[in-house]
Amino acid sequence: MEIHSTRFLMIICLLHILCMTGFPVNAQEASLPSDYLKHYSDSIQTTLKTISIERGNNGRNENLYLDPEWRAGIILTKRNEILPFSGRYSVLDNAVEAKVEGVRRIVMYHQVHSIRIADKIFVPVRVRNDDGFEIPTFFELLSSGKLSLFIHHKLKSRMKGSNPLTSSFNGEREYFVGQDYYYSINQEEFVKFKPSRKKLVRLMSDKRQQVEAFVRRTSLKFRTRQEYVQLVDYYNSMIQG
């Protein structure tokens, strides 16, 4: 999976600038003519899979979204158009939903360069699923620069009511949002990995001494995404400086 580095960085910078220059924070304020937004979205099809998962989730749709609320955002299209919209990210469909005239619609993956919803930036990619098929989805961008860090939010499941003594289950399955981490160097290829101090420092070997000193100074424990981002941001600041 590859992306063009110069364009990628330009897009990310533009999204950050737009977010900092009075972009509406109220989802009701973020709107364009619905016919215009419809060009970049498609109707949502209710499938048997959707019905099955929603039933297994006992109707708790909040577990199928990063945030079930509609938030103000912007879409940067491949035509370099900027579209304010109200949206949310569906882990069930691996897609961004837009609200158009009160109706949920899916933002078409192939039409956009990147999307910002509230304080999160999403970039379209293609990844292989558990069955080995390549599917379109979005990664959340955590840090950008020479070393970029991403999260792929995906729907995972487990059996409910497990009994550790008998290894039995009640037969019901529950769904939750899981995360897979990816990194890319110079925005050329996405590599899946499990973040750790050893792995991250190895990726920053050209600044190893400064990175190790930063880890000691800040007492990073490498237990949260905030700590991963803090270290990667520090590394990128040295490269860009």
KEKE-3310 file (N, C-alpha, C; in steps of 0.2 Angstrom, whole numbers, plus 5000, padded with zeros to 4 digits):
npx = (5004:5004:5006:5007:5020:5023:5010:5002:5008:5005:4991:4988:4993:4985:4972:4975:4977:4964:4957:4961:4957:4944:4935:4918:4912:4901:4890:4878:4881:4889:4887:4883:4875:4864:4863:4876:4884:4880:4885:4897:4894:4886:4871:4866:4866:4857:4862:4862:4872:4874:4862:4863:4874:4870:4859:4866:4873:4864:4857:4865:4871:4881:4893:4897:4903:4916:4913:4896:4889:4885:4897:4905:4914:4927:4929:4941:4942:4947:4947:4952:4943:4935:4924:4913:4905:4893:4898:4903:4912:4910:4914:4908:4905:4918:4919:4916:4902:4890:4879:4865:4852:4846:4847:4857:4872:4886:4902:4911:4924:4934:4933:4939:4953:4957:4949:4942:4936:4929:4942:4949:4959:4957:4963:4961:4964:4969:4967:4971:4959:4954:4951:4960:4956:4958:4952:4944:4946:4948:4962:4966:4975:4988:5001:5011:5025:5042:5042:5027:5012:4998:4981:4971:4954:4944:4930:4928:4925:4919:4915:4901:4899:4908:4915:4928:4931:4925:4926:4916:4903:4889:4884:4881:4887:4897:4901:4915:4925:4941:4959:4972:4989:4998:5013:5022:5036:5042:5030:5027:5024:5013:5015:5010:5011:5015:5015:5029:5042:5055:5052:5048:5059:5069:5064:5068:5081:5091:5091:5093:5100:5096:5082:5081:5086:5075:5065:5069:5069:5055:5049:5042:5030:5025:5012:5000:4991:4993:5006:5014:5012:5017:5031:5034:5030:5040:5051:5049:5049:5062:5068:5061:5065)
npy = (4994:5011:5028:5045:5055:5069:5075:5069:5075:5088:5088:5084:5095:5105:5101:5102:5116:5121:5117:5125:5137:5144:5134:5127:5121:5116:5103:5106:5117:5114:5112:5109:5112:5098:5091:5092:5086:5073:5069:5064:5053:5038:5028:5019:5002:4990:4975:4957:4954:4966:4966:4955:4958:4969:4964:4955:4963:4968:4979:4990:5002:5011:5004:5001:5012:5024:5035:5038:5050:5063:5073:5088:5090:5089:5086:5082:5082:5072:5081:5092:5099:5106:5100:5104:5095:5084:5070:5053:5039:5023:5007:4996:4996:4999:5013:5030:5039:5051:5063:5067:5077:5072:5059:5044:5042:5034:5039:5040:5030:5030:5043:5053:5061:5063:5064:5074:5072:5080:5080:5070:5063:5055:5044:5036:5019:5003:4987:4970:4959:4947:4936:4936:4945:4960:4975:4991:5004:5015:5023:5030:5044:5047:5053:5062:5063:5060:5048:5040:5037:5026:5021:5007:5006:4993:4981:4969:4953:4943:4928:4929:4928:4918:4904:4902:4890:4880:4882:4885:4893:4905:4905:4917:4931:4945:4962:4973:4988:4986:4989:4990:4994:5004:5008:5020:5024:5039:5040:5029:5015:5005:4997:4984:4983:4979:4991:4995:5000:4995:4992:5004:5013:5007:5010:5023:5024:5033:5043:5039:5041:5053:5050:5040:5047:5056:5047:5043:5055:5059:5048:5038:5025:5017:5012:5018:5025:5039:5040:5034:5042:5054:5051:5048:5061:5069:5064:5066:5080:5083:5079:5087:5099)
npz = (5000:4995:4996:4990:4995:4995:4992:5002:5014:5012:5012:5025:5032:5027:5032:5046:5047:5043:5053:5063:5060:5064:5060:5060:5075:5079:5074:5067:5060:5050:5034:5017:5001:4999:4987:4982:4991:4990:4979:4983:4991:4996:4996:5011:5013:5021:5027:5029:5037:5044:5051:5059:5067:5074:5081:5089:5096:5105:5101:5105:5097:5099:5101:5089:5083:5082:5089:5092:5090:5079:5072:5068:5053:5039:5022:5011:4995:4980:4970:4976:4983:4996:5008:5020:5033:5042:5051:5056:5061:5056:5062:5059:5046:5041:5036:5033:5038:5032:5036:5027:5023:5034:5033:5033:5025:5015:5014:4999:4997:4986:4982:4989:4997:5011:5027:5040:5056:5069:5081:5074:5061:5046:5033:5017:5014:5008:5014:5019:5024:5037:5029:5019:5008:4999:5006:5005:5017:5031:5039:5055:5057:5068:5070:5059:5048:5044:5050:5051:5061:5063:5066:5064:5066:5070:5069:5081:5089:5103:5113:5124:5142:5146:5155:5165:5172:5166:5153:5145:5135:5134:5122:5115:5106:5107:5101:5099:5098:5091:5089:5077:5075:5064:5054:5044:5034:5028:5021:5012:5013:5022:5037:5048:5066:5083:5095:5105:5116:5112:5098:5093:5096:5088:5075:5075:5073:5068:5076:5088:5101:5105:5106:5116:5127:5128:5131:5144:5151:5151:5156:5150:5148:5138:5137:5132:5118:5118:5123:5113:5103:5108:5108:5094:5089:5094:5089:5075:5075:5077:5065:5056:5060)
capx = (5000:5008:5003:5012:5022:5022:5003:5000:5009:5001:4984:4988:4994:4979:4967:4976:4976:4957:4954:4963:4955:4937:4930:4913:4913:4894:4889:4873:4883:4893:4883:4883:4869:4864:4865:4883:4887:4877:4890:4903:4892:4881:4866:4868:4863:4856:4864:4860:4878:4872:4856:4865:4879:4866:4856:4871:4876:4859:4855:4870:4875:4887:4899:4899:4906:4921:4908:4890:4887:4887:4902:4907:4921:4928:4931:4946:4941:4953:4947:4955:4937:4934:4917:4911:4899:4892:4900:4905:4916:4907:4918:4905:4906:4924:4918:4914:4896:4889:4872:4862:4845:4843:4848:4864:4875:4893:4907:4914:4932:4938:4932:4942:4960:4957:4943:4943:4929:4931:4949:4953:4960:4956:4965:4959:4969:4967:4971:4969:4955:4956:4950:4965:4954:4959:4946:4945:4945:4951:4966:4966:4982:4990:5007:5014:5032:5046:5038:5020:5009:4991:4977:4965:4949:4940:4926:4930:4920:4921:4909:4899:4897:4913:4916:4935:4932:4922:4928:4909:4900:4882:4882:4880:4893:4897:4906:4918:4930:4948:4963:4978:4993:5002:5017:5025:5042:5042:5023:5028:5021:5010:5017:5006:5015:5012:5020:5033:5048:5060:5051:5048:5066:5072:5062:5071:5088:5095:5091:5093:5103:5091:5076:5082:5086:5068:5061:5071:5067:5048:5047:5036:5029:5023:5006:4994:4992:4996:5013:5017:5011:5022:5037:5034:5030:5046:5056:5047:5051:5069:5069:5058:5069)
capy = (5000:5016:5035:5050:5058:5076:5076:5067:5080:5094:5087:5084:5102:5109:5099:5105:5123:5122:5115:5130:5144:5145:5129:5126:5116:5113:5099:5109:5123:5112:5110:5112:5109:5091:5088:5092:5081:5067:5067:5060:5048:5033:5026:5013:4996:4986:4968:4952:4954:4972:4965:4950:4961:4974:4960:4952:4969:4970:4986:4995:5004:5015:5000:5000:5018:5027:5040:5038:5056:5066:5078:5093:5088:5092:5081:5084:5077:5071:5087:5097:5103:5106:5100:5104:5090:5081:5064:5049:5033:5016:5002:4990:4996:5002:5018:5036:5041:5058:5064:5071:5078:5068:5052:5042:5040:5032:5043:5035:5029:5032:5050:5057:5061:5063:5067:5076:5072:5083:5080:5065:5063:5048:5043:5030:5014:4996:4982:4963:4956:4940:4931:4938:4949:4967:4979:4998:5006:5021:5023:5036:5047:5049:5057:5062:5066:5055:5042:5042:5032:5026:5016:5004:5004:4987:4977:4962:4949:4937:4925:4932:4923:4913:4902:4900:4884:4875:4884:4885:4900:4905:4905:4924:4935:4953:4965:4979:4991:4984:4993:4988:5000:5003:5014:5021:5028:5043:5039:5025:5009:5004:4991:4983:4981:4981:4996:4994:5004:4992:4993:5011:5016:5004:5014:5030:5023:5038:5048:5034:5044:5058:5047:5036:5052:5059:5042:5043:5062:5059:5042:5035:5018:5014:5009:5021:5029:5046:5040:5032:5049:5059:5050:5049:5068:5071:5061:5070:5087:5083:5078:5093:5105)
capz = (5000:4995:4995:4987:5001:4995:4992:5008:5019:5010:5014:5032:5034:5026:5037:5052:5046:5043:5060:5068:5058:5064:5057:5064:5080:5080:5068:5063:5056:5045:5029:5010:4998:5000:4981:4981:4996:4988:4974:4986:4996:4993:5001:5015:5012:5027:5025:5034:5042:5048:5056:5064:5072:5078:5086:5094:5100:5109:5099:5107:5091:5101:5101:5082:5080:5087:5092:5089:5089:5073:5073:5062:5049:5032:5017:5006:4989:4975:4966:4980:4985:5004:5010:5027:5033:5048:5050:5061:5058:5057:5062:5056:5038:5039:5032:5036:5037:5032:5037:5022:5024:5040:5031:5034:5018:5016:5010:4994:4998:4980:4980:4994:4999:5018:5031:5047:5060:5076:5081:5071:5054:5043:5026:5014:5012:5006:5018:5018:5030:5040:5024:5014:5003:5000:5006:5007:5024:5033:5045:5059:5057:5074:5069:5053:5047:5042:5053:5053:5065:5061:5070:5060:5070:5067:5073:5084:5093:5107:5115:5130:5147:5147:5162:5165:5175:5162:5146:5142:5134:5134:5115:5112:5104:5108:5097:5101:5093:5092:5086:5075:5074:5058:5053:5037:5034:5022:5018:5006:5014:5029:5040:5054:5071:5090:5097:5111:5117:5108:5091:5091:5096:5082:5069:5075:5075:5066:5082:5094:5107:5108:5108:5122:5132:5129:5135:5151:5154:5151:5160:5146:5150:5132:5138:5129:5112:5119:5124:5107:5099:5111:5106:5087:5087:5096:5083:5069:5076:5076:5058:5052:5063)
cpx = (5004:5004:5009:5014:5021:5014:5000:5001:5006:4994:4983:4988:4988:4973:4968:4975:4968:4954:4956:4961:4948:4933:4925:4914:4906:4892:4883:4875:4887:4889:4884:4877:4869:4865:4872:4886:4885:4882:4896:4901:4887:4876:4868:4863:4863:4857:4862:4866:4876:4867:4859:4870:4875:4862:4860:4874:4870:4857:4859:4874:4881:4894:4901:4902:4911:4917:4902:4887:4889:4891:4904:4914:4921:4931:4935:4945:4947:4953:4950:4949:4937:4927:4916:4905:4898:4893:4901:4908:4913:4912:4915:4906:4913:4924:4916:4907:4895:4881:4869:4855:4842:4844:4856:4866:4883:4897:4911:4921:4936:4938:4936:4950:4961:4951:4945:4936:4931:4938:4953:4953:4960:4959:4963:4964:4965:4971:4968:4965:4958:4955:4955:4963:4956:4953:4948:4943:4948:4956:4965:4973:4983:4996:5009:5021:5036:5043:5031:5016:5001:4988:4972:4960:4945:4936:4928:4925:4923:4914:4908:4898:4902:4914:4923:4936:4930:4923:4921:4907:4892:4879:4881:4887:4892:4902:4908:4923:4937:4952:4969:4982:4997:5007:5019:5031:5042:5035:5023:5024:5018:5012:5013:5011:5012:5017:5023:5039:5054:5059:5051:5055:5070:5070:5065:5078:5093:5095:5090:5095:5098:5084:5076:5082:5079:5064:5062:5068:5059:5045:5041:5036:5027:5017:4999:4996:4995:5004:5017:5017:5016:5029:5038:5034:5037:5051:5055:5049:5058:5071:5067:5062:5075)
cpy = (5006:5023:5040:5054:5066:5078:5075:5072:5086:5094:5087:5091:5106:5107:5102:5113:5125:5121:5121:5137:5145:5140:5128:5120:5112:5109:5102:5114:5121:5108:5113:5109:5102:5088:5087:5087:5074:5064:5062:5055:5043:5031:5020:5008:4992:4979:4964:4952:4960:4970:4960:4953:4965:4970:4957:4957:4972:4977:4992:4998:5008:5011:4999:5006:5020:5032:5040:5044:5059:5072:5082:5090:5091:5086:5084:5079:5077:5077:5093:5102:5101:5106:5099:5099:5088:5073:5060:5043:5027:5011:4996:4990:4998:5008:5024:5038:5048:5058:5070:5071:5073:5060:5050:5039:5038:5036:5038:5036:5032:5039:5055:5056:5060:5066:5068:5076:5074:5083:5074:5065:5056:5049:5037:5026:5008:4991:4975:4961:4949:4934:4931:4942:4956:4971:4987:5000:5013:5020:5030:5038:5049:5054:5057:5066:5060:5048:5043:5036:5032:5020:5014:5002:4998:4984:4970:4959:4944:4934:4928:4926:4917:4911:4899:4893:4878:4876:4884:4893:4900:4906:4912:4927:4942:4956:4971:4982:4989:4989:4989:4994:4998:5009:5014:5025:5032:5042:5034:5018:5008:4997:4990:4980:4982:4985:4994:4999:5001:4993:5000:5014:5013:5008:5021:5029:5028:5044:5044:5037:5049:5055:5043:5041:5055:5054:5042:5050:5062:5053:5039:5028:5014:5009:5012:5024:5036:5046:5038:5039:5054:5058:5051:5057:5071:5070:5065:5077:5088:5083:5084:5099:5105)
cpz = (5000:4994:4993:4993:5001:4996:4999:5014:5018:5013:5021:5035:5033:5031:5044:5052:5046:5050:5065:5066:5058:5061:5062:5069:5081:5073:5064:5059:5050:5039:5022:5007:4997:4993:4980:4985:4993:4982:4976:4991:4992:4998:5005:5014:5018:5024:5030:5039:5047:5053:5061:5069:5076:5083:5091:5098:5105:5107:5102:5101:5093:5100:5094:5079:5085:5091:5089:5087:5082:5075:5067:5059:5043:5028:5012:5000:4984:4970:4970:4982:4993:5005:5017:5028:5041:5047:5057:5057:5060:5057:5059:5049:5036:5034:5036:5033:5037:5033:5031:5022:5029:5038:5031:5027:5019:5011:5005:4995:4992:4978:4984:4995:5007:5021:5038:5050:5067:5076:5078:5063:5051:5035:5024:5012:5010:5010:5017:5025:5032:5034:5018:5008:5005:5000:5007:5014:5025:5039:5048:5059:5064:5074:5062:5052:5043:5044:5055:5056:5064:5066:5065:5065:5067:5072:5075:5088:5098:5110:5122:5135:5148:5154:5162:5168:5170:5155:5142:5140:5134:5126:5111:5111:5104:5104:5100:5096:5095:5088:5084:5073:5067:5058:5046:5038:5027:5018:5012:5007:5021:5031:5047:5059:5078:5093:5104:5111:5112:5100:5089:5091:5090:5076:5069:5076:5073:5071:5088:5101:5110:5110:5115:5128:5133:5133:5142:5154:5155:5155:5156:5148:5144:5134:5135:5122:5113:5120:5117:5103:5101:5108:5098:5085:5089:5091:5077:5069:5075:5069:5054:5054:5060)
residu = (MET:GLU:ILE:HIS:SER:THR:ARG:PHE:LEU:MET:ILE:ILE:CYS:LEU:LEU:HIS:ILE:LEU:CYS:MET:THR:GLY:PHE:PRO:VAL:ASN:ALA:GLN:GLU:ALA:SER:LEU:PRO:SER:ASP:TYR:LEU:LYS:HIS:TYR:SER:ASP:SER:ILE:GLN:THR:THR:LEU:LYS:THR:ILE:SER:ILE:GLU:ARG:GLY:ASN:ASN:GLY:ARG:ASN:GLU:ASN:LEU:TYR:LEU:ASP:PRO:GLU:TRP:ARG:ALA:GLY:ILE:ILE:LEU:THR:LYS:ARG:ASN:GLU:ILE:LEU:PRO:PHE:SER:GLY:ARG:TYR:SER:VAL:LEU:ASP:ASN:ALA:VAL:GLU:ALA:LYS:VAL:GLU:GLY:VAL:ARG:ARG:ILE:VAL:MET:TYR:HIS:GLN:VAL:HIS:SER:ILE:ARG:ILE:ALA:ASP:LYS:ILE:PHE:VAL:PRO:VAL:ARG:VAL:ARG:ASN:ASP:ASP:GLY:PHE:GLU:ILE:PRO:THR:PHE:PHE:GLU:LEU:LEU:SER:SER:GLY:LYS:LEU:SER:LEU:PHE:ILE:HIS:HIS:LYS:LEU:LYS:SER:ARG:MET:LYS:GLY:SER:ASN:PRO:LEU:THR:SER:SER:PHE:ASN:GLY:GLU:ARG:GLU:TYR:PHE:VAL:GLY:GLN:ASP:TYR:TYR:TYR:SER:ILE:ASN:GLN:GLU:GLU:PHE:VAL:LYS:PHE:LYS:PRO:SER:ARG:LYS:LYS:LEU:VAL:ARG:LEU:MET:SER:ASP:LYS:ARG:GLN:GLN:VAL:GLU:ALA:PHE:VAL:ARG:ARG:THR:SER:LEU:LYS:PHE:ARG:THR:ARG:GLN:GLU:TYR:VAL:GLN:LEU:VAL:ASP:TYR:TYR:ASN:SER:MET:ILE:GLN:GLY)
# end
